[in-house]
Amino acid sequence: MVKTRDLWRGIARRCSAAVCLLLAVAATGLAASLTDTEKDMTDRDVHIDHMDEGSTEFYFSLEQGFLRPEEQAGWYYPLTVGKVKTWGTPILGEPELSAEQMENYLRRKNPHAPNVARLYIDIGRDMGIRGDIAFAQTLLETGFFRYGGDVVPEQNNFSGLGTTGRGVRGYYFATPQDGVRAQLEHLWAYATTRPAPRKPIDPRFNYVTRGSCPTWEELGGRWAYPGYAAWKYASFEEAFAAGETYGQLILRIYEDIKNFNG
């Protein structure tokens, strides 16, 4: 139920990224209580600014345009959980693609690429992470296993862990299995505050702000900084509007695999 603006003004605090999510508001029920301007906003992005764990109410702000998680907004209302849906594609979850789909797609792109698709599906399913989308992340990071950057194939580092540019190669992993597991553990650290399913081998697991990035779209600016092509766009928001932030590019490759018929 929407309350008077002044009643809720100033109640939100600068939230942790773990509970700062962009939401899409379901217009049914809410729109009838809003002005014409606010009705228009219900079709836009909404930003969570405060949520008590276990609470049935979110406090959010209606704002036009895109809001970064660290920003505060102006107007706050309580909204029941049943009227909102999480914005973005969760990092945690079951795969929707098969290893065969992923392998066939990669073979078309690079016939000499290693056979690691099954590792992403198996280890991802074991951890509860979308291994199929993590595979798309790897294709972005490695240039479809053609490399060409600081990382070299023998590192078994498929996601640039520890790489900072200027010749810094990052971490080496003994086997492809270890490289995939470390990548998925790093994703786990971003996605949730829950303990890892097993003792992490990711050297940077404890350097992550746990639970700060539950969706793939939010990886931009976190896993990869600044998370967009700074030579092409003036800001993260501009790149996001164009669909070319780090997380969006991962999902673009994922959709390409999903739609591949070869």
N, C-alpha and C positions, 0 to 999 in steps of 0.2 A: 504494500500500500504506500503510495507516495505521500510524504509529509510536507509541511510548509518548509520552504527553503531556509528561512532564518533559524528554524529549530535545529537543523542539522549542520548549520554553517560552522566550520572550524572544528568539527569532531574528529576529522581524519588526521592521522599523523603520517609523516613520511614513512611509507611502508618499506619492508624488505622486499627484494625482488621475488622472494619465494611466494609472496601472496599478491604481488602486483601483476595482474593479468589484464589483457585487453579482452573485453567481452562484447558480444553482440546482444542487444536487448530484444527480447520477443515483444513485439508491439502489442499483441493481444492483452487487454486488461490494463496495461500501463498507459498506452497512448490516449485512452479516453480521458485521463486525468491531467493531461498536459496541454500546454498552449500549442498553437499551430507551429511555432518555431521549434518547440521541444519535440513535437511529433516528428518533424523532419529529422531531428537529431537521433531519434530512435533507430533510424536506418544506418547510423554511423557507428564508429567504434566507441566503446565505453571503457573506462579505466577504473580498475579496482584500486582504492586507496587504503582500505583498512578492512580486515576480516579477522574476527576472533575464531581461533580453531574450534571446530565443533559447533559454531554458531549457525543459526538458520537464517541469518541476515548478512547481506553484504552492504557495505557503504561504498557508493560509487559516484562518479561525477559524469554528467552529460556534457560532452565537449565536442565541438566540431574538429575534425582533423585527427591527426595521429598523435598520441601522447607517449612519451618515453616513460619507462617505469619509475625513474627517479624524480619525475616532475610531480608537483602537487596541482590540483585543480581547485575550482571554486565552489561548486554547489553539490551538496550531498543528500542522498535519500536512502532510506532502507528499502531493500528489495528482496523478496523471498527467493530461495534457491530455485524453486520451480519455475521462475520467470526468466532465468538467465541460462546461457550455455557458454562453456569455456571457448574462448577464441584461440585458434591455433591448432597445430597438429602435435599431440602428445609424443614425447620421446619414449615413454613407457608404453608397452602394449604388445600384442601379438602381430607377427608379420602377415601381410596380405599378399605378398608375392612369394613364389617358390624359388628355390635355388636354381632350378632349370631356367626359369624366366630370366633371372639375373645373369646367369652364365651365357645364355644365348645372346642377350643384348650386348654384353661386354665383348663377346667374340666378334660381333659385327663391328664394334668400335675399334677393337685392338686384338687381333688373333693371337698375339704373343703374351697376353696378360695372364697372370697366375690364376689358378683355380681356387679362389677363396670364398666364393659365394656361399657355399655350404657352411663354412665356418661362421659367417654372419648370421645365417638362419639358426644354426644349432646353438651357438653360444648366446645369441640374442634371445632365443626362446627360453633358454635355461635361466637367463637373468631377468626376463620380462621386459626386454628392450626391443624396439622396432629394428631388428637387424637388417631388414630390407632397406629401410631409409638410411641406416648407418652405412650400408654398402654404397648408396648414392653419395653420401658424404665422402667416402673414400675415393670415388671416381672424380669428384670435384677436387679433392686435395691432391691427388696424384696425377691429374690430367689423364684419366683413364689408363693409369699405370704406365704412362710414358715418362712421367717425372719431368725432369728439366729444371727443377728448382734446387733448393739446398739438400733435400732428402734424396737418398739413393736407394735402389731396390733392396740391397742386402741388409738394410736396417730393419726390414719388416715393420716399419713405422708407417702405417697407411693413413694416418690422419694428422701428421705434422706435429706430434706431441714433442714439446720442448724446442721446436724450431722458432727462431726469432728473426730470421733473415740475416743478410750480410755474411753468408757462409756458415752460419750455425746450423748444424745438421739435426740437432735434437737427439732423441733417445734411440738406442739400438735394442731390438728384442731378438731373443735367441731363435724363435720360430714364428711362422705366420700366425699360428694359434695364439701365441703370446701377444703379438701385435694387435690382433683383432680384439682379444680380451681386454687389453689395456685401453683401447679406444672405447669399448663399450662401458668399461668401468668409469672412464672420464665422463661419458654421457650420463651414467647413473649418478655420479656426484652432482652434476648440474641439475638433474631432473628431480631428485628426491633427497630428503633428509634421513631416510631409512638407512640402516647399516648395509654395506655391500653384502651380497650373498656369500661371498668368500673373501679371504684376505686379499686386498687389492695388490696387483703387480704394477698398476699405473703409478709411475713415480710422482705424478702431480695430483694424485687423488685428494690429498689433504690440503692442497692449496686453493681448491675451489670453494666458493661460497655455496654451501650445500643447499640444494633445492631452489637455487636462484633462477633456474631456467628450465621450466618444465616442458616447454614446447620447442620444436625445431626452429620456428620463426624467430625465437628469442636468442638463438645462438649468436646472431650477428652482434658484434661489439663485445662478446664474451669469449667464445671459443676463438673467434677470429676478430682482431681489432684492426681498423674501426668497424669492420663488418660490411663494408661496401667499397666500391671503387672510388676512392677519393679524387682521382684525376677526372672522373666522369660526373660525379654528383657533388653538390655543395654540402649535403647533409645526409644523415641516416634516413631522415624522414623522406627526403626527395628520392633516395634510392628505393625505399620501401614502397613508395607510391608507384614506382616503375617496376616493382617486382624483382629487384636485383640486389637485395641484401644477401648476406651469406646463407642464412637459413632458407630464404626463398629460392636461391639457386640450387640448394640441395634438393628441395622438394620438386623443383622443375625437372631435375634429372630423374628423380623417383617416378614422376608422372610419365616421363618419356619411356622408362623401362616398362611401366604398367601398360602403356599403350602400344608397345612394340609387338609386332606380329611376325617377326622373322624366325 
